[in-house]
Amino acid sequence: MEYLVILRPLLYYLLYPFFFILKWIAAILLALGAPLVHLGCFVLHGCLWPLRLLAKFETLYIFLGVALLIGIATGTTLHYTSSFLTALMKLESRPQEPPRGRPMAAYRVGRTEELQQETLERPPSRIAASPRLVDTTSARDFAKLLEREKRSGRKSLLTSTILEEEDSSDGGS
């Protein structure tokens, strides 16, 4: 053990210049790296911000989590209880029978065909046979009607403008 007492100061003085140089290199590197360390702390602080925000609502999360578990347990219990009671009382629902008769689309098609047949079988009325009234289903027929009225010199409702009346019931003003 005596050799340790002698060896310790000897190694200290032999390695002192090496540790002295390392100490100065570390001080210079720390001084140069301080902005990077500061920037790293700032980035880490920014990355952890959402977690700190979530930590503020910790009690709300606990409350909602417990409410969720209670809701799931209650819903499951009610489901199995009601299905058991339904089977016990033999209250199973039966599928509804489809409505009798023909579907609505077939009824509409048939009704349209009936109306067309009635229109074709009915004799033309005196108003429809009048030369003054013309079927104006197309723009060409309407244009012909306007030309005929211009030639005859008479004005009809087709060429006159219908003006809207103002509402006079708003308090006499």
Secondary structure, 3 states (H helix, E strand, C coil): CHHHHHHHHHHHHHHHHHHHHHHHHHHHHHHHHHHHHHHHHHHHHHHCHHHHHHHHCHHHHHHHHHHHHHHHHHHHHHHHHHHHHHHHCCCCCCCCCCCCCCCHHHHHHHHHHHHHHHHHHCCCCHHHHCCCCCCCCCHHHHHHHHHHHHHHCCCCCCCCCCCCCCCCCCCCC
